[in-house]
Amino acid sequence: MEERYPSPDGRYVLRLGCYEMKMSHWVCWPQLIVAESGRVLYEGGDMEDAGSITWSEDSRTLRFFLRTYPGREPGRWVTLQLDGEEATVL
């Protein structure tokens, strides 16, 4: 299963590749791509789960909460600054 979160200007898409780890427990690993070229700017690990996704109005900043399955460690906020086909983790 896949979920898609496009940026407000449509230039970028945060794709979440979701799969069921256990009954009713889904993990959705993030992948940020440039919509036009398909170039991957950021990719989480397959055991990482992204949530609370927020785009800035100008599509230059993406923020989400990232947890590593099975959740024994605390999660962290990830903020990406976007400029053309480059992404910087802040």
PDB file as gemmi writes it, atoms N, CA and C in Angstrom:
CRYST1    1.000    1.000    1.000  90.00  90.00  90.00 P 1                      
ATOM      1  N   MET A   1       0.847  -1.175   0.000  1.00  0.00           N  
ATOM      2  CA  MET A   1       0.000   0.000   0.000  1.00  0.00           C  
ATOM      3  C   MET A   1       0.893   1.239   0.000  1.00  0.00           C  
ATOM      4  N   GLU A   2       0.441   2.292  -0.641  1.00  0.00           N  
ATOM      5  CA  GLU A   2       1.205   3.530  -0.716  1.00  0.00           C  
ATOM      6  C   GLU A   2       0.304   4.711  -0.392  1.00  0.00           C  
ATOM      7  N   GLU A   3       0.855   5.644   0.388  1.00  0.00           N  
ATOM      8  CA  GLU A   3       0.187   6.910   0.651  1.00  0.00           C  
ATOM      9  C   GLU A   3       1.051   8.001   0.039  1.00  0.00           C  
ATOM     10  N   ARG A   4       0.413   9.058  -0.472  1.00  0.00           N  
ATOM     11  CA  ARG A   4       1.153  10.148  -1.126  1.00  0.00           C  
ATOM     12  C   ARG A   4       0.749  11.483  -0.503  1.00  0.00           C  
ATOM     13  N   TYR A   5       1.756  12.301  -0.207  1.00  0.00           N  
ATOM     14  CA  TYR A   5       1.547  13.624   0.365  1.00  0.00           C  
ATOM     15  C   TYR A   5       2.272  14.644  -0.509  1.00  0.00           C  
ATOM     16  N   PRO A   6       1.581  15.216  -1.512  1.00  0.00           N  
ATOM     17  CA  PRO A   6       2.230  16.192  -2.390  1.00  0.00           C  
ATOM     18  C   PRO A   6       2.449  17.530  -1.678  1.00  0.00           C  
ATOM     19  N   SER A   7       3.502  18.230  -2.086  1.00  0.00           N  
ATOM     20  CA  SER A   7       3.747  19.570  -1.563  1.00  0.00           C  
ATOM     21  C   SER A   7       2.664  20.514  -2.096  1.00  0.00           C  
ATOM     22  N   PRO A   8       2.448  21.650  -1.435  1.00  0.00           N  
ATOM     23  CA  PRO A   8       1.413  22.585  -1.903  1.00  0.00           C  
ATOM     24  C   PRO A   8       1.588  23.041  -3.349  1.00  0.00           C  
ATOM     25  N   ASP A   9       2.839  23.183  -3.816  1.00  0.00           N  
ATOM     26  CA  ASP A   9       3.054  23.618  -5.201  1.00  0.00           C  
ATOM     27  C   ASP A   9       3.149  22.446  -6.186  1.00  0.00           C  
ATOM     28  N   GLY A  10       3.076  21.218  -5.686  1.00  0.00           N  
ATOM     29  CA  GLY A  10       3.088  20.042  -6.537  1.00  0.00           C  
ATOM     30  C   GLY A  10       4.462  19.601  -7.026  1.00  0.00           C  
ATOM     31  N   ARG A  11       5.531  20.293  -6.622  1.00  0.00           N  
ATOM     32  CA  ARG A  11       6.888  19.951  -7.091  1.00  0.00           C  
ATOM     33  C   ARG A  11       7.444  18.690  -6.448  1.00  0.00           C  
ATOM     34  N   TYR A  12       7.006  18.394  -5.233  1.00  0.00           N  
ATOM     35  CA  TYR A  12       7.546  17.263  -4.483  1.00  0.00           C  
ATOM     36  C   TYR A  12       6.407  16.364  -4.011  1.00  0.00           C  
ATOM     37  N   VAL A  13       6.746  15.117  -3.739  1.00  0.00           N  
ATOM     38  CA  VAL A  13       5.783  14.177  -3.172  1.00  0.00           C  
ATOM     39  C   VAL A  13       6.491  13.365  -2.100  1.00  0.00           C  
ATOM     40  N   LEU A  14       5.887  13.307  -0.920  1.00  0.00           N  
ATOM     41  CA  LEU A  14       6.358  12.382   0.108  1.00  0.00           C  
ATOM     42  C   LEU A  14       5.523  11.125  -0.044  1.00  0.00           C  
ATOM     43  N   ARG A  15       6.183  10.047  -0.430  1.00  0.00           N  
ATOM     44  CA  ARG A  15       5.504   8.758  -0.564  1.00  0.00           C  
ATOM     45  C   ARG A  15       5.788   7.934   0.682  1.00  0.00           C  
ATOM     46  N   LEU A  16       4.753   7.290   1.184  1.00  0.00           N  
ATOM     47  CA  LEU A  16       4.909   6.369   2.302  1.00  0.00           C  
ATOM     48  C   LEU A  16       4.606   4.971   1.790  1.00  0.00           C  
ATOM     49  N   GLY A  17       5.607   4.125   1.816  1.00  0.00           N  
ATOM     50  CA  GLY A  17       5.432   2.723   1.434  1.00  0.00           C  
ATOM     51  C   GLY A  17       4.987   1.953   2.660  1.00  0.00           C  
ATOM     52  N   CYS A  18       3.723   1.626   2.727  1.00  0.00           N  
ATOM     53  CA  CYS A  18       3.144   1.027   3.935  1.00  0.00           C  
ATOM     54  C   CYS A  18       2.989  -0.483   3.786  1.00  0.00           C  
ATOM     55  N   TYR A  19       3.355  -1.172   4.833  1.00  0.00           N  
ATOM     56  CA  TYR A  19       3.166  -2.627   4.866  1.00  0.00           C  
ATOM     57  C   TYR A  19       2.839  -3.050   6.291  1.00  0.00           C  
ATOM     58  N   GLU A  20       2.144  -4.145   6.392  1.00  0.00           N  
ATOM     59  CA  GLU A  20       1.682  -4.628   7.686  1.00  0.00           C  
ATOM     60  C   GLU A  20       2.757  -5.511   8.321  1.00  0.00           C  
ATOM     61  N   MET A  21       3.256  -5.078   9.487  1.00  0.00           N  
ATOM     62  CA  MET A  21       4.282  -5.842  10.202  1.00  0.00           C  
ATOM     63  C   MET A  21       3.660  -7.020  10.953  1.00  0.00           C  
ATOM     64  N   LYS A  22       2.589  -6.730  11.642  1.00  0.00           N  
ATOM     65  CA  LYS A  22       1.817  -7.716  12.393  1.00  0.00           C  
ATOM     66  C   LYS A  22       0.359  -7.383  12.161  1.00  0.00           C  
ATOM     67  N   MET A  23      -0.506  -8.211  12.655  1.00  0.00           N  
ATOM     68  CA  MET A  23      -1.940  -7.935  12.481  1.00  0.00           C  
ATOM     69  C   MET A  23      -2.271  -6.513  12.924  1.00  0.00           C  
ATOM     70  N   SER A  24      -2.763  -5.717  11.994  1.00  0.00           N  
ATOM     71  CA  SER A  24      -3.226  -4.351  12.241  1.00  0.00           C  
ATOM     72  C   SER A  24      -2.131  -3.395  12.699  1.00  0.00           C  
ATOM     73  N   HIS A  25      -0.863  -3.741  12.508  1.00  0.00           N  
ATOM     74  CA  HIS A  25       0.239  -2.826  12.839  1.00  0.00           C  
ATOM     75  C   HIS A  25       0.990  -2.501  11.549  1.00  0.00           C  
ATOM     76  N   TRP A  26       0.794  -1.271  11.069  1.00  0.00           N  
ATOM     77  CA  TRP A  26       1.372  -0.850   9.799  1.00  0.00           C  
ATOM     78  C   TRP A  26       2.611   0.007  10.012  1.00  0.00           C  
ATOM     79  N   VAL A  27       3.603  -0.168   9.166  1.00  0.00           N  
ATOM     80  CA  VAL A  27       4.808   0.655   9.148  1.00  0.00           C  
ATOM     81  C   VAL A  27       4.850   1.333   7.781  1.00  0.00           C  
ATOM     82  N   CYS A  28       5.038   2.659   7.784  1.00  0.00           N  
ATOM     83  CA  CYS A  28       5.029   3.439   6.540  1.00  0.00           C  
ATOM     84  C   CYS A  28       6.341   4.202   6.399  1.00  0.00           C  
ATOM     85  N   TRP A  29       7.288   3.624   5.624  1.00  0.00           N  
ATOM     86  CA  TRP A  29       8.606   4.254   5.469  1.00  0.00           C  
ATOM     87  C   TRP A  29       8.527   5.367   4.426  1.00  0.00           C  
ATOM     88  N   PRO A  30       9.228   6.492   4.708  1.00  0.00           N  
ATOM     89  CA  PRO A  30       9.122   7.675   3.851  1.00  0.00           C  
ATOM     90  C   PRO A  30      10.138   7.701   2.717  1.00  0.00           C  
ATOM     91  N   GLN A  31       9.697   8.296   1.615  1.00  0.00           N  
ATOM     92  CA  GLN A  31      10.570   8.551   0.470  1.00  0.00           C  
ATOM     93  C   GLN A  31      10.108   9.864  -0.154  1.00  0.00           C  
ATOM     94  N   LEU A  32      10.988  10.858  -0.181  1.00  0.00           N  
ATOM     95  CA  LEU A  32      10.672  12.151  -0.778  1.00  0.00           C  
ATOM     96  C   LEU A  32      11.227  12.182  -2.193  1.00  0.00           C  
ATOM     97  N   ILE A  33      10.356  12.506  -3.146  1.00  0.00           N  
ATOM     98  CA  ILE A  33      10.789  12.554  -4.543  1.00  0.00           C  
ATOM     99  C   ILE A  33      10.417  13.884  -5.187  1.00  0.00           C  
ATOM    100  N   VAL A  34      11.138  14.227  -6.244  1.00  0.00           N  
ATOM    101  CA  VAL A  34      10.782  15.353  -7.105  1.00  0.00           C  
ATOM    102  C   VAL A  34       9.724  14.823  -8.057  1.00  0.00           C  
ATOM    103  N   ALA A  35       8.557  15.433  -8.065  1.00  0.00           N  
ATOM    104  CA  ALA A  35       7.420  14.910  -8.839  1.00  0.00           C  
ATOM    105  C   ALA A  35       7.732  14.785 -10.331  1.00  0.00           C  
ATOM    106  N   GLU A  36       8.375  15.774 -10.917  1.00  0.00           N  
ATOM    107  CA  GLU A  36       8.608  15.780 -12.363  1.00  0.00           C  
ATOM    108  C   GLU A  36       9.659  14.751 -12.804  1.00  0.00           C  
ATOM    109  N   SER A  37      10.764  14.671 -12.075  1.00  0.00           N  
ATOM    110  CA  SER A  37      11.866  13.799 -12.504  1.00  0.00           C  
ATOM    111  C   SER A  37      11.872  12.425 -11.836  1.00  0.00           C  
ATOM    112  N   GLY A  38      11.193  12.316 -10.684  1.00  0.00           N  
ATOM    113  CA  GLY A  38      11.212  11.065  -9.934  1.00  0.00           C  
ATOM    114  C   GLY A  38      12.475  10.885  -9.111  1.00  0.00           C  
ATOM    115  N   ARG A  39      13.331  11.892  -9.084  1.00  0.00           N  
ATOM    116  CA  ARG A  39      14.577  11.826  -8.321  1.00  0.00           C  
ATOM    117  C   ARG A  39      14.278  11.733  -6.830  1.00  0.00           C  
ATOM    118  N   VAL A  40      14.934  10.791  -6.160  1.00  0.00           N  
ATOM    119  CA  VAL A  40      14.750  10.599  -4.720  1.00  0.00           C  
ATOM    120  C   VAL A  40      15.670  11.561  -3.978  1.00  0.00           C  
ATOM    121  N   LEU A  41      15.076  12.379  -3.098  1.00  0.00           N  
ATOM    122  CA  LEU A  41      15.840  13.348  -2.316  1.00  0.00           C  
ATOM    123  C   LEU A  41      16.087  12.865  -0.891  1.00  0.00           C  
ATOM    124  N   TYR A  42      15.214  12.017  -0.391  1.00  0.00           N  
ATOM    125  CA  TYR A  42      15.350  11.490   0.974  1.00  0.00           C  
ATOM    126  C   TYR A  42      14.643  10.150   1.020  1.00  0.00           C  
ATOM    127  N   GLU A  43      15.246   9.217   1.746  1.00  0.00           N  
ATOM    128  CA  GLU A  43      14.603   7.915   1.905  1.00  0.00           C  
ATOM    129  C   GLU A  43      14.913   7.378   3.295  1.00  0.00           C  
ATOM    130  N   GLY A  44      13.860   7.045   4.022  1.00  0.00           N  
ATOM    131  CA  GLY A  44      14.032   6.429   5.329  1.00  0.00           C  
ATOM    132  C   GLY A  44      14.276   4.942   5.168  1.00  0.00           C  
ATOM    133  N   GLY A  45      14.621   4.303   6.258  1.00  0.00           N  
ATOM    134  CA  GLY A  45      14.822   2.864   6.236  1.00  0.00           C  
ATOM    135  C   GLY A  45      13.501   2.110   6.217  1.00  0.00           C  
ATOM    136  N   ASP A  46      13.553   0.850   5.809  1.00  0.00           N  
ATOM    137  CA  ASP A  46      12.309   0.074   5.686  1.00  0.00           C  
ATOM    138  C   ASP A  46      11.682  -0.272   7.033  1.00  0.00           C  
ATOM    139  N   MET A  47      12.387  -0.025   8.130  1.00  0.00           N  
ATOM    140  CA  MET A  47      11.829  -0.259   9.463  1.00  0.00           C  
ATOM    141  C   MET A  47      11.451   1.059  10.137  1.00  0.00           C  
ATOM    142  N   GLU A  48      11.454   2.160   9.375  1.00  0.00           N  
ATOM    143  CA  GLU A  48      11.097   3.465   9.908  1.00  0.00           C  
ATOM    144  C   GLU A  48       9.672   3.820   9.492  1.00  0.00           C  
ATOM    145  N   ASP A  49       8.966   4.454  10.411  1.00  0.00           N  
ATOM    146  CA  ASP A  49       7.560   4.791  10.233  1.00  0.00           C  
ATOM    147  C   ASP A  49       7.388   6.297  10.372  1.00  0.00           C  
ATOM    148  N   ALA A  50       6.820   6.949   9.360  1.00  0.00           N  
ATOM    149  CA  ALA A  50       6.639   8.400   9.360  1.00  0.00           C  
ATOM    150  C   ALA A  50       5.187   8.769   9.645  1.00  0.00           C  
ATOM    151  N   GLY A  51       5.007   9.850  10.371  1.00  0.00           N  
ATOM    152  CA  GLY A  51       3.668  10.356  10.669  1.00  0.00           C  
ATOM    153  C   GLY A  51       3.722  11.847  10.944  1.00  0.00           C  
ATOM    154  N   SER A  52       2.579  12.453  11.218  1.00  0.00           N  
ATOM    155  CA  SER A  52       2.452  13.886  11.521  1.00  0.00           C  
ATOM    156  C   SER A  52       3.149  14.746  10.466  1.00  0.00           C  
ATOM    157  N   ILE A  53       2.814  14.528   9.210  1.00  0.00           N  
ATOM    158  CA  ILE A  53       3.475  15.162   8.071  1.00  0.00           C  
ATOM    159  C   ILE A  53       2.933  16.576   7.864  1.00  0.00           C  
ATOM    160  N   THR A  54       3.863  17.547   7.753  1.00  0.00           N  
ATOM    161  CA  THR A  54       3.475  18.939   7.563  1.00  0.00           C  
ATOM    162  C   THR A  54       4.368  19.585   6.507  1.00  0.00           C  
ATOM    163  N   TRP A  55       3.743  20.185   5.499  1.00  0.00           N  
ATOM    164  CA  TRP A  55       4.444  20.966   4.484  1.00  0.00           C  
ATOM    165  C   TRP A  55       4.308  22.448   4.819  1.00  0.00           C  
ATOM    166  N   SER A  56       5.349  23.242   4.543  1.00  0.00           N  
ATOM    167  CA  SER A  56       5.213  24.695   4.644  1.00  0.00           C  
ATOM    168  C   SER A  56       4.393  25.176   3.445  1.00  0.00           C  
ATOM    169  N   GLU A  57       3.790  26.347   3.570  1.00  0.00           N  
ATOM    170  CA  GLU A  57       2.952  26.877   2.484  1.00  0.00           C  
ATOM    171  C   GLU A  57       3.728  27.083   1.190  1.00  0.00           C  
ATOM    172  N   ASP A  58       5.033  27.411   1.297  1.00  0.00           N  
ATOM    173  CA  ASP A  58       5.847  27.658   0.102  1.00  0.00           C  
ATOM    174  C   ASP A  58       6.541  26.395  -0.421  1.00  0.00           C  
ATOM    175  N   SER A  59       6.245  25.238   0.166  1.00  0.00           N  
ATOM    176  CA  SER A  59       6.783  23.931  -0.252  1.00  0.00           C  
ATOM    177  C   SER A  59       8.294  23.809  -0.077  1.00  0.00           C  
ATOM    178  N   ARG A  60       8.891  24.674   0.711  1.00  0.00           N  
ATOM    179  CA  ARG A  60      10.346  24.624   0.903  1.00  0.00           C  
ATOM    180  C   ARG A  60      10.757  23.841   2.136  1.00  0.00           C  
ATOM    181  N   THR A  61       9.800  23.506   2.992  1.00  0.00           N  
ATOM    182  CA  THR A  61      10.117  22.774   4.212  1.00  0.00           C  
ATOM    183  C   THR A  61       9.100  21.657   4.420  1.00  0.00           C  
ATOM    184  N   LEU A  62       9.616  20.493   4.745  1.00  0.00           N  
ATOM    185  CA  LEU A  62       8.790  19.332   5.069  1.00  0.00           C  
ATOM    186  C   LEU A  62       9.208  18.847   6.447  1.00  0.00           C  
ATOM    187  N   ARG A  63       8.224  18.574   7.292  1.00  0.00           N  
ATOM    188  CA  ARG A  63       8.501  18.104   8.645  1.00  0.00           C  
ATOM    189  C   ARG A  63       7.621  16.897   8.933  1.00  0.00           C  
ATOM    190  N   PHE A  64       8.226  15.864   9.554  1.00  0.00           N  
ATOM    191  CA  PHE A  64       7.462  14.683   9.947  1.00  0.00           C  
ATOM    192  C   PHE A  64       8.129  14.008  11.130  1.00  0.00           C  
ATOM    193  N   PHE A  65       7.369  13.169  11.822  1.00  0.00           N  
ATOM    194  CA  PHE A  65       7.873  12.432  12.969  1.00  0.00           C  
ATOM    195  C   PHE A  65       8.251  11.038  12.495  1.00  0.00           C  
ATOM    196  N   LEU A  66       9.436  10.588  12.886  1.00  0.00           N  
ATOM    197  CA  LEU A  66       9.961   9.313  12.422  1.00  0.00           C  
ATOM    198  C   LEU A  66      10.249   8.403  13.612  1.00  0.00           C  
ATOM    199  N   ARG A  67       9.660   7.206  13.556  1.00  0.00           N  
ATOM    200  CA  ARG A  67       9.884   6.190  14.588  1.00  0.00           C  
ATOM    201  C   ARG A  67      10.497   4.966  13.925  1.00  0.00           C  
ATOM    202  N   THR A  68      11.306   4.237  14.682  1.00  0.00           N  
ATOM    203  CA  THR A  68      11.867   2.992  14.188  1.00  0.00           C  
ATOM    204  C   THR A  68      11.100   1.836  14.816  1.00  0.00           C  
ATOM    205  N   TYR A  69      10.611   0.945  13.967  1.00  0.00           N  
ATOM    206  CA  TYR A  69       9.869  -0.223  14.452  1.00  0.00           C  
ATOM    207  C   TYR A  69      10.829  -1.145  15.183  1.00  0.00           C  
ATOM    208  N   PRO A  70      10.474  -1.713  16.327  1.00  0.00           N  
ATOM    209  CA  PRO A  70       9.166  -1.808  16.957  1.00  0.00           C  
ATOM    210  C   PRO A  70       8.876  -0.739  17.997  1.00  0.00           C  
ATOM    211  N   GLY A  71       9.609   0.348  18.042  1.00  0.00           N  
ATOM    212  CA  GLY A  71       9.267   1.447  18.939  1.00  0.00           C  
ATOM    213  C   GLY A  71       9.910   1.384  20.303  1.00  0.00           C  
ATOM    214  N   ARG A  72      10.983   0.670  20.426  1.00  0.00           N  
ATOM    215  CA  ARG A  72      11.670   0.604  21.729  1.00  0.00           C  
ATOM    216  C   ARG A  72      12.490   1.854  22.001  1.00  0.00           C  
ATOM    217  N   GLU A  73      12.812   2.589  20.941  1.00  0.00           N  
ATOM    218  CA  GLU A  73      13.561   3.835  21.073  1.00  0.00           C  
ATOM    219  C   GLU A  73      12.620   5.004  20.791  1.00  0.00           C  
ATOM    220  N   PRO A  74      12.901   6.159  21.410  1.00  0.00           N  
ATOM    221  CA  PRO A  74      12.031   7.310  21.124  1.00  0.00           C  
ATOM    222  C   PRO A  74      12.173   7.754  19.678  1.00  0.00           C  
ATOM    223  N   GLY A  75      11.095   8.277  19.126  1.00  0.00           N  
ATOM    224  CA  GLY A  75      11.124   8.796  17.766  1.00  0.00           C  
ATOM    225  C   GLY A  75      11.780  10.161  17.727  1.00  0.00           C  
ATOM    226  N   ARG A  76      11.855  10.735  16.528  1.00  0.00           N  
ATOM    227  CA  ARG A  76      12.479  12.042  16.373  1.00  0.00           C  
ATOM    228  C   ARG A  76      11.776  12.813  15.251  1.00  0.00           C  
ATOM    229  N   TRP A  77      11.837  14.120  15.329  1.00  0.00           N  
ATOM    230  CA  TRP A  77      11.321  14.963  14.269  1.00  0.00           C  
ATOM    231  C   TRP A  77      12.375  15.112  13.187  1.00  0.00           C  
ATOM    232  N   VAL A  78      11.966  15.019  11.949  1.00  0.00           N  
ATOM    233  CA  VAL A  78      12.847  15.235  10.801  1.00  0.00           C  
ATOM    234  C   VAL A  78      12.324  16.459  10.053  1.00  0.00           C  
ATOM    235  N   THR A  79      13.216  17.414   9.791  1.00  0.00           N  
ATOM    236  CA  THR A  79      12.870  18.594   9.015  1.00  0.00           C  
ATOM    237  C   THR A  79      13.776  18.635   7.796  1.00  0.00           C  
ATOM    238  N   LEU A  80      13.177  18.720   6.625  1.00  0.00           N  
ATOM    239  CA  LEU A  80      13.913  18.793   5.370  1.00  0.00           C  
ATOM    240  C   LEU A  80      13.719  20.167   4.742  1.00  0.00           C  
ATOM    241  N   GLN A  81      14.820  20.825   4.394  1.00  0.00           N  
ATOM    242  CA  GLN A  81      14.784  22.089   3.671  1.00  0.00           C  
ATOM    243  C   GLN A  81      14.995  21.761   2.193  1.00  0.00           C  
ATOM    244  N   LEU A  82      14.090  22.205   1.327  1.00  0.00           N  
ATOM    245  CA  LEU A  82      14.131  21.846  -0.090  1.00  0.00           C  
ATOM    246  C   LEU A  82      14.485  23.055  -0.950  1.00  0.00           C  
ATOM    247  N   ASP A  83      15.350  22.791  -1.944  1.00  0.00           N  
ATOM    248  CA  ASP A  83      15.758  23.822  -2.888  1.00  0.00           C  
ATOM    249  C   ASP A  83      15.999  23.167  -4.221  1.00  0.00           C  
ATOM    250  N   GLY A  84      15.038  23.273  -5.135  1.00  0.00           N  
ATOM    251  CA  GLY A  84      15.146  22.630  -6.439  1.00  0.00           C  
ATOM    252  C   GLY A  84      15.171  21.105  -6.284  1.00  0.00           C  
ATOM    253  N   GLU A  85      16.262  20.491  -6.703  1.00  0.00           N  
ATOM    254  CA  GLU A  85      16.384  19.041  -6.575  1.00  0.00           C  
ATOM    255  C   GLU A  85      17.381  18.663  -5.487  1.00  0.00           C  
ATOM    256  N   GLU A  86      17.429  19.479  -4.435  1.00  0.00           N  
ATOM    257  CA  GLU A  86      18.296  19.210  -3.290  1.00  0.00           C  
ATOM    258  C   GLU A  86      17.478  19.284  -2.011  1.00  0.00           C  
ATOM    259  N   ALA A  87      17.795  18.396  -1.070  1.00  0.00           N  
ATOM    260  CA  ALA A  87      17.147  18.412   0.240  1.00  0.00           C  
ATOM    261  C   ALA A  87      18.228  18.368   1.305  1.00  0.00           C  
ATOM    262  N   THR A  88      18.074  19.194   2.330  1.00  0.00           N  
ATOM    263  CA  THR A  88      19.006  19.235   3.443  1.00  0.00           C  
ATOM    264  C   THR A  88      18.251  18.890   4.708  1.00  0.00           C  
ATOM    265  N   VAL A  89      18.785  17.951   5.480  1.00  0.00           N  
ATOM    266  CA  VAL A  89      18.182  17.595   6.766  1.00  0.00           C  
ATOM    267  C   VAL A  89      18.649  18.622   7.782  1.00  0.00           C  
ATOM    268  N   LEU A  90      17.704  19.290   8.429  1.00  0.00           N  
ATOM    269  CA  LEU A  90      18.040  20.295   9.443  1.00  0.00           C  
ATOM    270  C   LEU A  90      18.098  19.685  10.826  1.00  0.00           C  
TER     271      LEU A  90                                                      
END                                                                             
